[in-house]
Amino acid sequence: MTLLPEVSLPLLLIGVLVGVGFCVWRAAVARRQLVAWIRRGVLVLLVGAMLSHPGVPGGLVPTGSISAKVIIAIDTSQSMAAEDYGDGVRLDGVREDVKDVAYAFAGADISVMTFNSTANLNVPMTGDGSAVIEMVRALRPEIAQKSRGSSISAARDLLVQEVDKIHAADPGDPIIVIYMGDGEQTSADPVESFADIKGKVAGGFVLGYGTDQGGKMKQSTYTGLSDEYVQDPTNGQDAVSVIDEGNLQQIASETGLTYLHRDAATPLKPTLQGISGGGDAEISMEQMRESRLDLYWIFAFPIAVLLAWEGLHIARLIRKSIPTREKQ
């Protein structure tokens, strides 16, 4: 257990000792109010314990202080549930890779957008890498019944908007873009070019997920992936999604980013060290801090009970001190 006191720890200890000592002295000399002074002594101890801000270790989270902006764009179309990423689905690979990105760029501001038939900014720019990891951990593919077909360029307008916004607000900060998807275009909408961000970003990757053999996809529902597979309307069989590396390489060419095919057997961390370890965006993979689970809130309930008890006690004393009028 660790302590992060709200005030100087020696000062807090002195205050608690003085408060408890006074309560013990009053309990000794005012035996008729023994219970009241014991209650007050316990209250002093509980308040002191809360102000000491106790907690227990809870793993590692990214930290640091670099002036870089990282934009992560994630494909969440139904095809990202295809079962051709090791023993899992493509989105499992995305979750692991986002964790590596958050660690690699610890301390940088990171935003996350998702796209399928439309695009959404899920996490605005934040320096809290753990919030990014937790958000992506909860991602699910687009609900099958709501899908209108996925477009690989659905995030294009939002991505350009975010890049331009960063340039306007922080023109000196390097921008890193990580595009994550399978390249499969099922929307009837034309594919738009990402060329508008070329030259505005310092680097990044287009990460491709899936295989040429492809994989079947369990239907995404409001409660998660069901036991039923998506059906191919042309033959009534289980639909199979395959990666389209041509589309992904085209995006990489338009943006000036590096295309990288992902598979479960190859960690992303070493590759990210190459981009995060040089230039203005220099950052160490070791820049992390120990997370902690705060326990100070546990003392709030007994403190509230004792304060309520003390309030009732004072109310009774006040009522007894008011003389009663004799009835006329």
C-alpha positions as CSV (number, residue, x, y, z in Angstrom):
1,M,0.0,0.0,0.0
2,T,1.2,3.5,-0.8
3,L,0.2,6.9,0.6
4,L,-0.2,10.2,-1.3
5,P,-1.3,12.6,1.5
6,E,-3.2,15.8,0.7
7,V,-0.9,17.6,3.1
8,S,2.6,17.1,4.4
9,L,2.7,13.6,6.1
10,P,4.5,14.8,9.2
11,L,2.0,17.6,9.6
12,L,-0.9,15.2,9.1
13,L,0.5,12.8,11.7
14,I,1.0,15.7,14.2
15,G,-2.6,16.9,13.6
16,V,-4.0,13.4,14.1
17,L,-2.0,12.7,17.3
18,V,-3.1,16.1,18.8
19,G,-6.7,15.5,17.9
20,V,-6.8,11.9,19.2
21,G,-4.9,12.9,22.3
22,F,-7.4,15.7,23.1
23,C,-10.3,13.3,22.7
24,V,-8.6,10.7,25.0
25,W,-8.0,13.4,27.6
26,R,-11.7,14.6,27.4
27,A,-12.9,11.0,27.6
28,A,-10.9,10.5,30.8
29,V,-12.1,13.7,32.6
30,A,-15.7,13.7,31.3
31,R,-16.8,10.1,32.0
32,R,-20.4,11.0,31.4
33,Q,-19.5,11.9,27.8
34,L,-17.2,8.9,27.3
35,V,-19.1,7.6,24.2
36,A,-19.2,11.0,22.6
37,W,-15.4,11.6,22.9
38,I,-14.6,8.0,21.7
39,R,-16.7,8.7,18.7
40,R,-14.9,12.0,18.0
41,G,-11.5,10.3,18.4
42,V,-12.5,7.7,15.8
43,L,-13.7,10.4,13.5
44,V,-10.3,12.2,13.8
45,L,-8.5,8.9,12.9
46,L,-10.8,8.3,9.9
47,V,-10.4,11.8,8.5
48,G,-6.6,11.4,8.9
49,A,-6.7,8.1,7.1
50,M,-8.7,9.7,4.2
51,L,-6.3,12.7,3.9
52,S,-3.4,10.3,3.7
53,H,-4.8,9.1,0.3
54,P,-4.0,5.4,0.6
55,G,-3.9,3.2,-2.5
56,V,-2.6,-0.1,-3.8
57,P,-0.5,-0.7,-7.0
58,G,-2.6,-1.4,-10.1
59,G,-0.2,-2.0,-13.0
60,L,1.5,0.4,-15.4
61,V,0.1,3.3,-17.4
62,P,1.9,5.4,-20.0
63,T,3.3,8.8,-19.0
64,G,5.9,11.3,-20.0
65,S,6.0,14.8,-21.6
66,I,6.6,15.1,-25.3
67,S,5.0,17.6,-27.7
68,A,3.6,15.2,-30.3
69,K,0.0,14.6,-31.5
70,V,-1.0,11.0,-32.3
71,I,-4.2,10.3,-34.2
72,I,-5.5,6.7,-34.3
73,A,-8.1,5.8,-36.9
74,I,-9.7,2.4,-36.4
75,D,-11.9,0.4,-38.8
76,T,-14.8,-1.0,-36.7
77,S,-16.8,-2.5,-39.6
78,Q,-18.3,-5.9,-39.4
79,S,-15.4,-7.4,-41.3
80,M,-13.1,-6.6,-38.3
81,A,-14.7,-9.5,-36.6
82,A,-13.2,-11.9,-39.2
83,E,-11.6,-14.9,-37.5
84,D,-8.2,-14.7,-39.3
85,Y,-6.0,-13.0,-36.8
86,G,-4.2,-15.9,-34.9
87,D,-6.7,-17.5,-32.6
88,G,-8.8,-14.3,-32.5
89,V,-10.5,-11.7,-34.6
90,R,-8.9,-8.7,-36.4
91,L,-10.2,-6.3,-33.7
92,D,-8.2,-8.3,-31.1
93,G,-5.0,-7.4,-33.0
94,V,-6.1,-3.7,-33.1
95,R,-6.6,-3.7,-29.3
96,E,-3.1,-5.1,-28.7
97,D,-1.5,-2.7,-31.2
98,V,-3.2,0.4,-29.7
99,K,-1.8,-0.6,-26.3
100,D,1.7,-0.6,-27.9
101,V,1.1,2.7,-29.5
102,A,0.0,4.3,-26.2
103,Y,3.1,3.0,-24.5
104,A,5.4,4.0,-27.3
105,F,4.1,7.6,-27.4
106,A,3.7,7.8,-23.6
107,G,3.1,11.5,-22.7
108,A,2.0,12.5,-26.2
109,D,-1.5,13.7,-26.8
110,I,-3.5,10.9,-28.5
111,S,-6.9,10.9,-30.1
112,V,-9.0,8.0,-31.4
113,M,-11.5,7.9,-34.1
114,T,-13.5,4.9,-35.4
115,F,-15.1,4.4,-38.8
116,N,-17.3,2.0,-40.7
117,S,-20.0,3.6,-42.9
118,T,-19.5,6.8,-40.9
119,A,-16.7,8.2,-38.7
120,N,-16.8,9.3,-35.0
121,L,-14.2,11.0,-32.8
122,N,-14.3,8.6,-29.8
123,V,-11.5,10.1,-27.7
124,P,-10.5,13.8,-28.3
125,M,-6.8,14.6,-27.8
126,T,-5.7,13.5,-24.3
127,G,-2.4,12.8,-22.5
128,D,-4.0,9.9,-20.6
129,G,-2.8,6.8,-22.4
130,S,-4.7,4.5,-20.0
131,A,-8.0,6.2,-21.1
132,V,-7.2,5.4,-24.7
133,I,-6.3,1.8,-23.9
134,E,-9.5,1.3,-21.9
135,M,-11.7,2.9,-24.6
136,V,-10.3,0.7,-27.4
137,R,-10.5,-2.4,-25.2
138,A,-14.3,-1.8,-25.1
139,L,-14.6,-1.4,-28.9
140,R,-17.1,-3.7,-30.8
141,P,-17.6,-4.1,-34.5
142,E,-20.5,-2.2,-36.1
143,I,-23.9,-3.7,-35.4
144,A,-24.7,-6.0,-38.4
145,Q,-28.3,-4.8,-38.7
146,K,-27.2,-1.2,-38.8
147,S,-24.5,-1.6,-41.3
148,R,-24.8,0.3,-44.6
149,G,-21.6,-1.1,-45.9
150,S,-18.1,0.0,-44.9
151,S,-15.9,2.6,-46.6
152,I,-12.2,2.6,-46.2
153,S,-12.3,6.4,-46.6
154,A,-15.1,7.1,-44.2
155,A,-12.6,8.6,-41.7
156,R,-11.0,10.8,-44.4
157,D,-12.9,14.1,-43.7
158,L,-12.6,13.8,-39.9
159,L,-8.9,13.0,-40.2
160,V,-8.2,16.0,-42.4
161,Q,-10.2,18.1,-40.0
162,E,-8.3,16.9,-37.0
163,V,-4.9,17.4,-38.7
164,D,-5.8,20.9,-39.8
165,K,-7.0,21.7,-36.3
166,I,-3.7,20.6,-34.7
167,H,-1.8,22.7,-37.3
168,A,-3.8,25.7,-36.4
169,A,-3.5,25.3,-32.6
170,D,0.0,23.8,-32.3
171,P,1.9,24.4,-35.5
172,G,5.2,23.2,-34.1
173,D,4.0,19.8,-32.8
174,P,4.7,16.8,-35.0
175,I,1.6,14.7,-36.0
176,I,1.7,10.9,-36.1
177,V,-1.2,9.1,-37.8
178,I,-1.9,5.4,-37.3
179,Y,-4.6,4.0,-39.7
180,M,-5.8,0.5,-38.7
181,G,-8.1,-1.5,-41.0
182,D,-8.5,-4.4,-43.4
183,G,-9.0,-2.3,-46.6
184,E,-12.3,-4.0,-47.5
185,Q,-14.6,-1.6,-49.3
186,T,-18.3,-2.7,-49.2
187,S,-20.0,0.7,-49.5
188,A,-21.3,1.9,-52.8
189,D,-19.8,5.3,-52.1
190,P,-16.6,6.2,-54.0
191,V,-13.3,5.9,-52.2
192,E,-11.9,9.3,-51.4
193,S,-8.2,10.3,-51.5
194,F,-6.3,11.0,-48.3
195,A,-3.7,13.1,-50.1
196,D,-4.8,16.3,-48.3
197,I,-2.9,15.2,-45.2
198,K,0.3,14.3,-47.0
199,G,3.1,16.7,-46.0
200,K,1.2,17.7,-42.8
201,V,2.1,14.6,-40.8
202,A,5.5,13.7,-39.4
203,G,5.0,10.0,-39.9
204,G,3.0,7.0,-39.0
205,F,1.6,3.7,-40.3
206,V,-1.2,2.2,-42.3
207,L,-1.7,-1.1,-40.4
208,G,-3.5,-4.0,-42.3
209,Y,-5.3,-6.8,-40.6
210,G,-6.6,-10.0,-42.1
211,T,-5.3,-12.6,-44.6
212,D,-5.8,-13.5,-48.3
213,Q,-7.6,-16.7,-47.2
214,G,-9.9,-14.6,-45.1
215,G,-12.1,-15.5,-42.2
216,K,-15.7,-16.0,-41.3
217,M,-17.4,-13.3,-39.1
218,K,-19.8,-13.8,-36.3
219,Q,-22.6,-11.3,-36.3
220,S,-22.0,-8.2,-34.2
221,T,-25.0,-7.4,-32.0
222,Y,-25.9,-4.9,-29.2
223,T,-24.6,-7.4,-26.6
224,G,-21.4,-8.5,-28.5
225,L,-20.6,-11.1,-31.0
226,S,-23.4,-13.7,-31.5
227,D,-22.9,-17.4,-32.2
228,E,-24.3,-17.0,-35.8
229,Y,-22.0,-16.1,-38.7
230,V,-22.7,-13.4,-41.3
231,Q,-24.3,-14.9,-44.4
232,D,-23.2,-14.3,-48.0
233,P,-26.5,-13.2,-49.7
234,T,-25.3,-14.6,-53.1
235,N,-25.0,-18.2,-52.0
236,G,-26.4,-18.5,-48.5
237,Q,-23.1,-19.7,-47.1
238,D,-21.0,-18.2,-44.3
239,A,-19.5,-15.0,-45.7
240,V,-15.8,-14.7,-45.7
241,S,-13.9,-11.4,-45.4
242,V,-10.4,-11.0,-47.0
243,I,-7.9,-8.3,-46.6
244,D,-7.5,-5.8,-49.5
245,E,-3.9,-4.8,-49.2
246,G,-4.1,-2.9,-52.5
247,N,-6.5,-0.4,-50.9
248,L,-4.4,-0.1,-47.8
249,Q,-1.2,0.5,-49.8
250,Q,-3.0,3.1,-51.8
251,I,-3.9,5.0,-48.5
252,A,-0.3,4.7,-47.4
253,S,0.9,6.2,-50.7
254,E,-1.6,9.0,-50.6
255,T,-0.7,10.0,-47.0
256,G,3.1,9.3,-47.2
257,L,2.8,6.8,-44.4
258,T,4.3,3.3,-44.2
259,Y,2.2,0.3,-44.9
260,L,2.6,-2.7,-42.5
261,H,0.7,-5.9,-42.6
262,R,-0.1,-7.2,-39.1
263,D,-0.3,-10.7,-37.8
264,A,-0.6,-12.1,-34.3
265,A,2.9,-13.6,-34.3
266,T,4.7,-10.3,-34.9
267,P,4.8,-7.6,-32.1
268,L,4.3,-4.0,-33.2
269,K,6.4,-2.6,-30.4
270,P,9.9,-2.8,-32.1
271,T,8.5,-1.1,-35.2
272,L,7.0,1.8,-33.2
273,Q,10.3,2.3,-31.4
274,G,11.8,3.3,-34.8
275,I,9.3,6.2,-35.3
276,S,8.9,7.2,-31.6
277,G,12.6,7.2,-30.9
278,G,13.8,9.9,-33.2
279,G,13.3,13.5,-34.3
280,D,11.2,16.0,-32.4
281,A,8.9,13.2,-31.2
282,E,11.6,11.4,-29.2
283,I,10.2,9.2,-26.5
284,S,11.3,6.2,-24.5
285,M,9.3,3.0,-24.3
286,E,10.1,2.9,-20.6
287,Q,8.3,6.2,-19.9
288,M,5.5,4.7,-17.8
289,R,4.4,5.1,-14.2
290,E,2.8,2.8,-11.7
291,S,-0.9,3.0,-11.6
292,R,-2.7,2.8,-8.3
293,L,-6.2,2.0,-7.0
294,D,-7.3,4.8,-4.7
295,L,-8.8,3.6,-1.4
296,Y,-9.5,6.9,0.4
297,W,-13.2,6.8,-0.6
298,I,-13.7,3.7,1.7
299,F,-13.5,6.1,4.7
300,A,-16.3,8.3,3.4
301,F,-19.2,6.2,4.6
302,P,-18.1,5.7,8.2
303,I,-17.2,9.4,8.4
304,A,-20.7,10.3,7.2
305,V,-22.3,8.0,9.8
306,L,-20.2,9.4,12.6
307,L,-20.9,13.0,11.5
308,A,-24.7,12.2,11.4
309,W,-24.4,10.7,14.9
310,E,-22.5,13.8,16.1
311,G,-25.2,16.0,14.6
312,L,-28.0,14.2,16.4
313,H,-26.0,14.4,19.7
314,I,-25.6,18.2,19.3
315,A,-29.3,18.6,18.4
316,R,-30.3,16.8,21.6
317,L,-28.0,19.0,23.7
318,I,-29.4,22.1,22.2
319,R,-32.9,20.9,22.8
320,K,-32.1,20.2,26.4
321,S,-30.6,23.6,26.9
322,I,-33.8,25.4,25.9
323,P,-36.0,26.0,28.9
324,T,-39.5,24.7,28.6
325,R,-42.4,27.1,29.2
326,E,-44.9,26.2,31.8
327,K,-48.4,25.9,30.4
328,Q,-50.7,28.8,31.3
